[in-house]
Amino acid sequence: MVNDMTARWCVFLPCSRTQSWAVPQNCLAEVVTVPAQNDQPPAEIEWRGETIPVLEFGRDDGLPWRDRRGGTGLIAVVLGLQGGGCRYWGVAVRGEGLGVRAVDEEEIEDMPDAVLEHAIAAFRLRGVVYQVPDLPALQQSLTAPANGYADQDFAATGQMESQ
């Protein structure tokens, strides 16, 4: 049972076959449906009068981004940190498991050995391992010069290598 005094509201974002994020609800602006020209998400979208960059983690894992029936895909819009180079940025949502719920610390199992690149923590909840992404570092990767991250898996288009 979730204790309202200790629970935190989390949004669960499936990003690839191997990576699902858990982010605090107050870090997410909106999940938007965007027209999809093909099976891959765009490098940026127009949202509320702003052009925002989009990160993508599942390009090579075969999990479709576009809903074939509707011809659309989902982008989670994340609130950027002040001074971080962009006010908002997005991440492509792929697969099943998008949701929001209150999570109590007693419900989760810390999984430090399961932390993937670009995450600061990992935990298991109801049989699923979730990554807690390093949102400030990911935001910075979108606004830093591409050559400043030559030794990392950041691509100039905002695509991220999936683990």
PyMOL commands that place a pseudoatom at each C-alpha (Angstrom):
pseudoatom trace, name=CA, resn=MET, resi=1, chain=A, elem=C, hetatm=0, pos=[0.000, 0.000, 0.000]
pseudoatom trace, name=CA, resn=VAL, resi=2, chain=A, elem=C, hetatm=0, pos=[1.258, 3.481, -0.883]
pseudoatom trace, name=CA, resn=ASN, resi=3, chain=A, elem=C, hetatm=0, pos=[1.748, 5.878, 2.030]
pseudoatom trace, name=CA, resn=ASP, resi=4, chain=A, elem=C, hetatm=0, pos=[0.656, 9.364, 0.910]
pseudoatom trace, name=CA, resn=MET, resi=5, chain=A, elem=C, hetatm=0, pos=[3.181, 10.993, 3.266]
pseudoatom trace, name=CA, resn=THR, resi=6, chain=A, elem=C, hetatm=0, pos=[6.258, 9.241, 1.832]
pseudoatom trace, name=CA, resn=ALA, resi=7, chain=A, elem=C, hetatm=0, pos=[5.175, 8.501, -1.761]
pseudoatom trace, name=CA, resn=ARG, resi=8, chain=A, elem=C, hetatm=0, pos=[6.565, 10.373, -4.722]
pseudoatom trace, name=CA, resn=TRP, resi=9, chain=A, elem=C, hetatm=0, pos=[4.705, 10.683, -8.016]
pseudoatom trace, name=CA, resn=CYS, resi=10, chain=A, elem=C, hetatm=0, pos=[6.723, 9.215, -10.882]
pseudoatom trace, name=CA, resn=VAL, resi=11, chain=A, elem=C, hetatm=0, pos=[6.187, 9.116, -14.610]
pseudoatom trace, name=CA, resn=PHE, resi=12, chain=A, elem=C, hetatm=0, pos=[7.327, 5.896, -16.273]
pseudoatom trace, name=CA, resn=LEU, resi=13, chain=A, elem=C, hetatm=0, pos=[8.679, 6.390, -19.795]
pseudoatom trace, name=CA, resn=PRO, resi=14, chain=A, elem=C, hetatm=0, pos=[9.626, 3.415, -21.972]
pseudoatom trace, name=CA, resn=CYS, resi=15, chain=A, elem=C, hetatm=0, pos=[12.534, 4.641, -24.139]
pseudoatom trace, name=CA, resn=SER, resi=16, chain=A, elem=C, hetatm=0, pos=[13.755, 1.425, -25.794]
pseudoatom trace, name=CA, resn=ARG, resi=17, chain=A, elem=C, hetatm=0, pos=[13.579, -2.355, -25.419]
pseudoatom trace, name=CA, resn=THR, resi=18, chain=A, elem=C, hetatm=0, pos=[16.218, -2.194, -22.695]
pseudoatom trace, name=CA, resn=GLN, resi=19, chain=A, elem=C, hetatm=0, pos=[15.534, 1.133, -21.023]
pseudoatom trace, name=CA, resn=SER, resi=20, chain=A, elem=C, hetatm=0, pos=[12.544, 2.503, -19.136]
pseudoatom trace, name=CA, resn=TRP, resi=21, chain=A, elem=C, hetatm=0, pos=[12.841, 5.749, -17.213]
pseudoatom trace, name=CA, resn=ALA, resi=22, chain=A, elem=C, hetatm=0, pos=[11.271, 6.824, -13.940]
pseudoatom trace, name=CA, resn=VAL, resi=23, chain=A, elem=C, hetatm=0, pos=[11.201, 10.610, -13.587]
pseudoatom trace, name=CA, resn=PRO, resi=24, chain=A, elem=C, hetatm=0, pos=[9.558, 12.794, -10.955]
pseudoatom trace, name=CA, resn=GLN, resi=25, chain=A, elem=C, hetatm=0, pos=[6.204, 14.019, -12.221]
pseudoatom trace, name=CA, resn=ASN, resi=26, chain=A, elem=C, hetatm=0, pos=[7.230, 17.642, -11.656]
pseudoatom trace, name=CA, resn=CYS, resi=27, chain=A, elem=C, hetatm=0, pos=[10.089, 17.258, -14.191]
pseudoatom trace, name=CA, resn=LEU, resi=28, chain=A, elem=C, hetatm=0, pos=[7.729, 16.459, -17.040]
pseudoatom trace, name=CA, resn=ALA, resi=29, chain=A, elem=C, hetatm=0, pos=[5.846, 19.180, -18.901]
pseudoatom trace, name=CA, resn=GLU, resi=30, chain=A, elem=C, hetatm=0, pos=[3.702, 17.000, -21.156]
pseudoatom trace, name=CA, resn=VAL, resi=31, chain=A, elem=C, hetatm=0, pos=[3.608, 13.880, -23.303]
pseudoatom trace, name=CA, resn=VAL, resi=32, chain=A, elem=C, hetatm=0, pos=[2.700, 14.953, -26.814]
pseudoatom trace, name=CA, resn=THR, resi=33, chain=A, elem=C, hetatm=0, pos=[1.486, 13.059, -29.844]
pseudoatom trace, name=CA, resn=VAL, resi=34, chain=A, elem=C, hetatm=0, pos=[3.292, 14.145, -32.989]
pseudoatom trace, name=CA, resn=PRO, resi=35, chain=A, elem=C, hetatm=0, pos=[2.755, 13.238, -36.638]
pseudoatom trace, name=CA, resn=ALA, resi=36, chain=A, elem=C, hetatm=0, pos=[5.289, 10.634, -37.733]
pseudoatom trace, name=CA, resn=GLN, resi=37, chain=A, elem=C, hetatm=0, pos=[6.799, 10.854, -41.208]
pseudoatom trace, name=CA, resn=ASN, resi=38, chain=A, elem=C, hetatm=0, pos=[8.604, 7.522, -40.725]
pseudoatom trace, name=CA, resn=ASP, resi=39, chain=A, elem=C, hetatm=0, pos=[9.469, 4.948, -38.059]
pseudoatom trace, name=CA, resn=GLN, resi=40, chain=A, elem=C, hetatm=0, pos=[12.042, 7.183, -36.346]
pseudoatom trace, name=CA, resn=PRO, resi=41, chain=A, elem=C, hetatm=0, pos=[11.295, 10.239, -34.210]
pseudoatom trace, name=CA, resn=PRO, resi=42, chain=A, elem=C, hetatm=0, pos=[12.353, 13.687, -35.375]
pseudoatom trace, name=CA, resn=ALA, resi=43, chain=A, elem=C, hetatm=0, pos=[15.506, 15.346, -34.018]
pseudoatom trace, name=CA, resn=GLU, resi=44, chain=A, elem=C, hetatm=0, pos=[13.323, 18.248, -32.838]
pseudoatom trace, name=CA, resn=ILE, resi=45, chain=A, elem=C, hetatm=0, pos=[9.661, 19.203, -32.556]
pseudoatom trace, name=CA, resn=GLU, resi=46, chain=A, elem=C, hetatm=0, pos=[7.644, 22.387, -32.360]
pseudoatom trace, name=CA, resn=TRP, resi=47, chain=A, elem=C, hetatm=0, pos=[5.904, 22.581, -29.011]
pseudoatom trace, name=CA, resn=ARG, resi=48, chain=A, elem=C, hetatm=0, pos=[3.947, 25.561, -27.678]
pseudoatom trace, name=CA, resn=GLY, resi=49, chain=A, elem=C, hetatm=0, pos=[5.792, 27.982, -29.940]
pseudoatom trace, name=CA, resn=GLU, resi=50, chain=A, elem=C, hetatm=0, pos=[9.277, 26.609, -29.215]
pseudoatom trace, name=CA, resn=THR, resi=51, chain=A, elem=C, hetatm=0, pos=[11.580, 24.301, -31.102]
pseudoatom trace, name=CA, resn=ILE, resi=52, chain=A, elem=C, hetatm=0, pos=[12.775, 21.615, -28.713]
pseudoatom trace, name=CA, resn=PRO, resi=53, chain=A, elem=C, hetatm=0, pos=[15.485, 18.976, -29.296]
pseudoatom trace, name=CA, resn=VAL, resi=54, chain=A, elem=C, hetatm=0, pos=[14.537, 15.303, -28.940]
pseudoatom trace, name=CA, resn=LEU, resi=55, chain=A, elem=C, hetatm=0, pos=[16.689, 12.483, -27.555]
pseudoatom trace, name=CA, resn=GLU, resi=56, chain=A, elem=C, hetatm=0, pos=[16.195, 9.011, -28.935]
pseudoatom trace, name=CA, resn=PHE, resi=57, chain=A, elem=C, hetatm=0, pos=[17.400, 5.798, -27.301]
pseudoatom trace, name=CA, resn=GLY, resi=58, chain=A, elem=C, hetatm=0, pos=[15.849, 2.983, -29.336]
pseudoatom trace, name=CA, resn=ARG, resi=59, chain=A, elem=C, hetatm=0, pos=[16.785, 3.647, -32.943]
pseudoatom trace, name=CA, resn=ASP, resi=60, chain=A, elem=C, hetatm=0, pos=[18.568, 0.325, -33.449]
pseudoatom trace, name=CA, resn=ASP, resi=61, chain=A, elem=C, hetatm=0, pos=[16.613, -2.024, -31.195]
pseudoatom trace, name=CA, resn=GLY, resi=62, chain=A, elem=C, hetatm=0, pos=[13.696, -2.703, -33.551]
pseudoatom trace, name=CA, resn=LEU, resi=63, chain=A, elem=C, hetatm=0, pos=[10.998, -1.338, -31.237]
pseudoatom trace, name=CA, resn=PRO, resi=64, chain=A, elem=C, hetatm=0, pos=[8.789, 0.934, -33.322]
pseudoatom trace, name=CA, resn=TRP, resi=65, chain=A, elem=C, hetatm=0, pos=[8.301, 4.563, -32.382]
pseudoatom trace, name=CA, resn=ARG, resi=66, chain=A, elem=C, hetatm=0, pos=[5.457, 5.257, -34.772]
pseudoatom trace, name=CA, resn=ASP, resi=67, chain=A, elem=C, hetatm=0, pos=[2.002, 3.802, -34.260]
pseudoatom trace, name=CA, resn=ARG, resi=68, chain=A, elem=C, hetatm=0, pos=[1.314, 2.288, -37.658]
pseudoatom trace, name=CA, resn=ARG, resi=69, chain=A, elem=C, hetatm=0, pos=[-2.483, 2.686, -37.366]
pseudoatom trace, name=CA, resn=GLY, resi=70, chain=A, elem=C, hetatm=0, pos=[-2.444, 6.345, -36.389]
pseudoatom trace, name=CA, resn=GLY, resi=71, chain=A, elem=C, hetatm=0, pos=[0.778, 7.462, -38.045]
pseudoatom trace, name=CA, resn=THR, resi=72, chain=A, elem=C, hetatm=0, pos=[1.889, 9.224, -34.857]
pseudoatom trace, name=CA, resn=GLY, resi=73, chain=A, elem=C, hetatm=0, pos=[4.490, 8.858, -32.121]
pseudoatom trace, name=CA, resn=LEU, resi=74, chain=A, elem=C, hetatm=0, pos=[4.915, 10.091, -28.558]
pseudoatom trace, name=CA, resn=ILE, resi=75, chain=A, elem=C, hetatm=0, pos=[7.484, 12.561, -27.230]
pseudoatom trace, name=CA, resn=ALA, resi=76, chain=A, elem=C, hetatm=0, pos=[7.826, 13.258, -23.500]
pseudoatom trace, name=CA, resn=VAL, resi=77, chain=A, elem=C, hetatm=0, pos=[8.652, 16.944, -22.977]
pseudoatom trace, name=CA, resn=VAL, resi=78, chain=A, elem=C, hetatm=0, pos=[11.018, 17.474, -20.046]
pseudoatom trace, name=CA, resn=LEU, resi=79, chain=A, elem=C, hetatm=0, pos=[11.432, 20.762, -18.201]
pseudoatom trace, name=CA, resn=GLY, resi=80, chain=A, elem=C, hetatm=0, pos=[14.954, 22.064, -18.676]
pseudoatom trace, name=CA, resn=LEU, resi=81, chain=A, elem=C, hetatm=0, pos=[17.020, 23.563, -15.894]
pseudoatom trace, name=CA, resn=GLN, resi=82, chain=A, elem=C, hetatm=0, pos=[17.512, 27.314, -15.939]
pseudoatom trace, name=CA, resn=GLY, resi=83, chain=A, elem=C, hetatm=0, pos=[20.810, 28.152, -17.617]
pseudoatom trace, name=CA, resn=GLY, resi=84, chain=A, elem=C, hetatm=0, pos=[20.988, 24.703, -19.203]
pseudoatom trace, name=CA, resn=GLY, resi=85, chain=A, elem=C, hetatm=0, pos=[20.784, 25.954, -22.765]
pseudoatom trace, name=CA, resn=CYS, resi=86, chain=A, elem=C, hetatm=0, pos=[17.185, 24.993, -23.509]
pseudoatom trace, name=CA, resn=ARG, resi=87, chain=A, elem=C, hetatm=0, pos=[13.977, 25.564, -21.574]
pseudoatom trace, name=CA, resn=TYR, resi=88, chain=A, elem=C, hetatm=0, pos=[12.510, 22.212, -22.648]
pseudoatom trace, name=CA, resn=TRP, resi=89, chain=A, elem=C, hetatm=0, pos=[13.710, 19.080, -24.366]
pseudoatom trace, name=CA, resn=GLY, resi=90, chain=A, elem=C, hetatm=0, pos=[12.102, 15.817, -25.396]
pseudoatom trace, name=CA, resn=VAL, resi=91, chain=A, elem=C, hetatm=0, pos=[12.639, 12.105, -25.319]
pseudoatom trace, name=CA, resn=ALA, resi=92, chain=A, elem=C, hetatm=0, pos=[11.036, 9.643, -27.721]
pseudoatom trace, name=CA, resn=VAL, resi=93, chain=A, elem=C, hetatm=0, pos=[8.660, 7.187, -26.044]
pseudoatom trace, name=CA, resn=ARG, resi=94, chain=A, elem=C, hetatm=0, pos=[8.794, 3.634, -27.437]
pseudoatom trace, name=CA, resn=GLY, resi=95, chain=A, elem=C, hetatm=0, pos=[6.847, 0.535, -26.470]
pseudoatom trace, name=CA, resn=GLU, resi=96, chain=A, elem=C, hetatm=0, pos=[4.541, -0.281, -23.583]
pseudoatom trace, name=CA, resn=GLY, resi=97, chain=A, elem=C, hetatm=0, pos=[4.575, 0.931, -20.001]
pseudoatom trace, name=CA, resn=LEU, resi=98, chain=A, elem=C, hetatm=0, pos=[3.910, 4.671, -20.194]
pseudoatom trace, name=CA, resn=GLY, resi=99, chain=A, elem=C, hetatm=0, pos=[2.223, 5.673, -16.955]
pseudoatom trace, name=CA, resn=VAL, resi=100, chain=A, elem=C, hetatm=0, pos=[2.187, 7.698, -13.780]
pseudoatom trace, name=CA, resn=ARG, resi=101, chain=A, elem=C, hetatm=0, pos=[1.758, 6.551, -10.210]
pseudoatom trace, name=CA, resn=ALA, resi=102, chain=A, elem=C, hetatm=0, pos=[2.671, 7.259, -6.628]
pseudoatom trace, name=CA, resn=VAL, resi=103, chain=A, elem=C, hetatm=0, pos=[5.688, 5.210, -5.572]
pseudoatom trace, name=CA, resn=ASP, resi=104, chain=A, elem=C, hetatm=0, pos=[6.608, 4.548, -1.977]
pseudoatom trace, name=CA, resn=GLU, resi=105, chain=A, elem=C, hetatm=0, pos=[10.238, 3.784, -1.084]
pseudoatom trace, name=CA, resn=GLU, resi=106, chain=A, elem=C, hetatm=0, pos=[9.102, 0.538, 0.539]
pseudoatom trace, name=CA, resn=GLU, resi=107, chain=A, elem=C, hetatm=0, pos=[7.833, -0.727, -2.837]
pseudoatom trace, name=CA, resn=ILE, resi=108, chain=A, elem=C, hetatm=0, pos=[11.118, -0.477, -4.683]
pseudoatom trace, name=CA, resn=GLU, resi=109, chain=A, elem=C, hetatm=0, pos=[14.299, -2.519, -4.717]
pseudoatom trace, name=CA, resn=ASP, resi=110, chain=A, elem=C, hetatm=0, pos=[17.486, -0.525, -5.296]
pseudoatom trace, name=CA, resn=MET, resi=111, chain=A, elem=C, hetatm=0, pos=[19.453, -1.969, -8.241]
pseudoatom trace, name=CA, resn=PRO, resi=112, chain=A, elem=C, hetatm=0, pos=[22.878, -0.237, -8.259]
pseudoatom trace, name=CA, resn=ASP, resi=113, chain=A, elem=C, hetatm=0, pos=[24.386, -2.909, -10.527]
pseudoatom trace, name=CA, resn=ALA, resi=114, chain=A, elem=C, hetatm=0, pos=[21.703, -2.264, -13.165]
pseudoatom trace, name=CA, resn=VAL, resi=115, chain=A, elem=C, hetatm=0, pos=[22.442, 1.444, -13.685]
pseudoatom trace, name=CA, resn=LEU, resi=116, chain=A, elem=C, hetatm=0, pos=[22.912, 2.175, -17.388]
pseudoatom trace, name=CA, resn=GLU, resi=117, chain=A, elem=C, hetatm=0, pos=[24.865, 4.957, -19.032]
pseudoatom trace, name=CA, resn=HIS, resi=118, chain=A, elem=C, hetatm=0, pos=[23.113, 8.341, -18.714]
pseudoatom trace, name=CA, resn=ALA, resi=119, chain=A, elem=C, hetatm=0, pos=[21.378, 7.273, -15.471]
pseudoatom trace, name=CA, resn=ILE, resi=120, chain=A, elem=C, hetatm=0, pos=[22.138, 8.069, -11.836]
pseudoatom trace, name=CA, resn=ALA, resi=121, chain=A, elem=C, hetatm=0, pos=[20.220, 5.178, -10.273]
pseudoatom trace, name=CA, resn=ALA, resi=122, chain=A, elem=C, hetatm=0, pos=[18.113, 2.132, -11.061]
pseudoatom trace, name=CA, resn=PHE, resi=123, chain=A, elem=C, hetatm=0, pos=[15.389, 0.311, -9.145]
pseudoatom trace, name=CA, resn=ARG, resi=124, chain=A, elem=C, hetatm=0, pos=[12.970, -2.566, -9.558]
pseudoatom trace, name=CA, resn=LEU, resi=125, chain=A, elem=C, hetatm=0, pos=[9.249, -2.016, -9.136]
pseudoatom trace, name=CA, resn=ARG, resi=126, chain=A, elem=C, hetatm=0, pos=[6.703, -4.773, -9.803]
pseudoatom trace, name=CA, resn=GLY, resi=127, chain=A, elem=C, hetatm=0, pos=[9.239, -6.814, -11.763]
pseudoatom trace, name=CA, resn=VAL, resi=128, chain=A, elem=C, hetatm=0, pos=[10.432, -3.986, -14.038]
pseudoatom trace, name=CA, resn=VAL, resi=129, chain=A, elem=C, hetatm=0, pos=[13.830, -2.290, -13.737]
pseudoatom trace, name=CA, resn=TYR, resi=130, chain=A, elem=C, hetatm=0, pos=[13.612, 1.475, -14.183]
pseudoatom trace, name=CA, resn=GLN, resi=131, chain=A, elem=C, hetatm=0, pos=[16.447, 3.912, -14.794]
pseudoatom trace, name=CA, resn=VAL, resi=132, chain=A, elem=C, hetatm=0, pos=[16.560, 7.301, -13.083]
pseudoatom trace, name=CA, resn=PRO, resi=133, chain=A, elem=C, hetatm=0, pos=[18.086, 9.425, -15.854]
pseudoatom trace, name=CA, resn=ASP, resi=134, chain=A, elem=C, hetatm=0, pos=[20.668, 12.117, -15.245]
pseudoatom trace, name=CA, resn=LEU, resi=135, chain=A, elem=C, hetatm=0, pos=[18.387, 14.855, -16.573]
pseudoatom trace, name=CA, resn=PRO, resi=136, chain=A, elem=C, hetatm=0, pos=[20.866, 17.761, -16.173]
pseudoatom trace, name=CA, resn=ALA, resi=137, chain=A, elem=C, hetatm=0, pos=[23.598, 15.866, -18.077]
pseudoatom trace, name=CA, resn=LEU, resi=138, chain=A, elem=C, hetatm=0, pos=[21.192, 14.839, -20.813]
pseudoatom trace, name=CA, resn=GLN, resi=139, chain=A, elem=C, hetatm=0, pos=[19.975, 18.426, -21.185]
pseudoatom trace, name=CA, resn=GLN, resi=140, chain=A, elem=C, hetatm=0, pos=[23.567, 19.653, -21.355]
pseudoatom trace, name=CA, resn=SER, resi=141, chain=A, elem=C, hetatm=0, pos=[24.367, 17.071, -24.051]
pseudoatom trace, name=CA, resn=LEU, resi=142, chain=A, elem=C, hetatm=0, pos=[21.756, 18.653, -26.289]
pseudoatom trace, name=CA, resn=THR, resi=143, chain=A, elem=C, hetatm=0, pos=[23.157, 22.157, -26.041]
pseudoatom trace, name=CA, resn=ALA, resi=144, chain=A, elem=C, hetatm=0, pos=[26.917, 21.516, -25.854]
pseudoatom trace, name=CA, resn=PRO, resi=145, chain=A, elem=C, hetatm=0, pos=[29.040, 21.630, -29.024]
pseudoatom trace, name=CA, resn=ALA, resi=146, chain=A, elem=C, hetatm=0, pos=[29.030, 18.195, -30.650]
pseudoatom trace, name=CA, resn=ASN, resi=147, chain=A, elem=C, hetatm=0, pos=[32.837, 17.945, -30.555]
pseudoatom trace, name=CA, resn=GLY, resi=148, chain=A, elem=C, hetatm=0, pos=[32.795, 18.443, -26.783]
pseudoatom trace, name=CA, resn=TYR, resi=149, chain=A, elem=C, hetatm=0, pos=[31.291, 14.993, -26.390]
pseudoatom trace, name=CA, resn=ALA, resi=150, chain=A, elem=C, hetatm=0, pos=[33.283, 13.051, -28.963]
pseudoatom trace, name=CA, resn=ASP, resi=151, chain=A, elem=C, hetatm=0, pos=[34.199, 10.388, -26.408]
pseudoatom trace, name=CA, resn=GLN, resi=152, chain=A, elem=C, hetatm=0, pos=[30.582, 9.778, -25.372]
pseudoatom trace, name=CA, resn=ASP, resi=153, chain=A, elem=C, hetatm=0, pos=[27.599, 8.204, -27.118]
pseudoatom trace, name=CA, resn=PHE, resi=154, chain=A, elem=C, hetatm=0, pos=[25.913, 11.552, -27.800]
pseudoatom trace, name=CA, resn=ALA, resi=155, chain=A, elem=C, hetatm=0, pos=[25.151, 12.205, -31.443]
pseudoatom trace, name=CA, resn=ALA, resi=156, chain=A, elem=C, hetatm=0, pos=[24.699, 15.661, -32.887]
pseudoatom trace, name=CA, resn=THR, resi=157, chain=A, elem=C, hetatm=0, pos=[21.093, 14.816, -33.817]
pseudoatom trace, name=CA, resn=GLY, resi=158, chain=A, elem=C, hetatm=0, pos=[20.169, 14.093, -30.225]
pseudoatom trace, name=CA, resn=GLN, resi=159, chain=A, elem=C, hetatm=0, pos=[20.153, 10.336, -30.725]
pseudoatom trace, name=CA, resn=MET, resi=160, chain=A, elem=C, hetatm=0, pos=[21.462, 8.251, -27.861]
pseudoatom trace, name=CA, resn=GLU, resi=161, chain=A, elem=C, hetatm=0, pos=[22.964, 4.808, -28.057]
pseudoatom trace, name=CA, resn=SER, resi=162, chain=A, elem=C, hetatm=0, pos=[20.806, 2.232, -26.312]
pseudoatom trace, name=CA, resn=GLN, resi=163, chain=A, elem=C, hetatm=0, pos=[22.430, -0.031, -23.777]
for i in range(1, 163): cmd.bond("trace and resi %d" % i, "trace and resi %d" % (i + 1))
show_as sticks, trace
zoom trace
